[in-house]
Amino acid sequence: AGHITAQTLMSILRDKESGICVDAEGFRTAGSMVSVLPRDPARPCVHFFTATPDPSRSVFKPFVFVAGIKPAPQVRSPTFVQDPARQIPRFQSSVDRRHELYRRHQAALELMERDR
């Protein structure tokens, strides 16, 4: 009825019964992408990527590619004021170096597994 949304397309890409999302027989869906291309040229396109195998278990993360965009803090690699790698003697303590998007992906994956 003309009401296809990004969420609709993500659901389709996660559908294993249809054969779109594959994780068997030596072949695996490597990743998926959904793009929202607005008709208004003043609005930016938004591209959602899984960047991980098996879209049925992945989180679609939004990316916008435009000139002059200010990156959100969540997409930057973590930095540490007291980085154990830069102190002498080195590595006397440890820090969680996992990227924020990775940590959130892992949390979402745990929720999805629990809800099965």
Helices and strands as residue ranges (DSSP letters): H 6-13, E 23-24, E 27-28, E 33-36, E 46-49, G 55-57, E 61-63, G 73-75, H 100-114
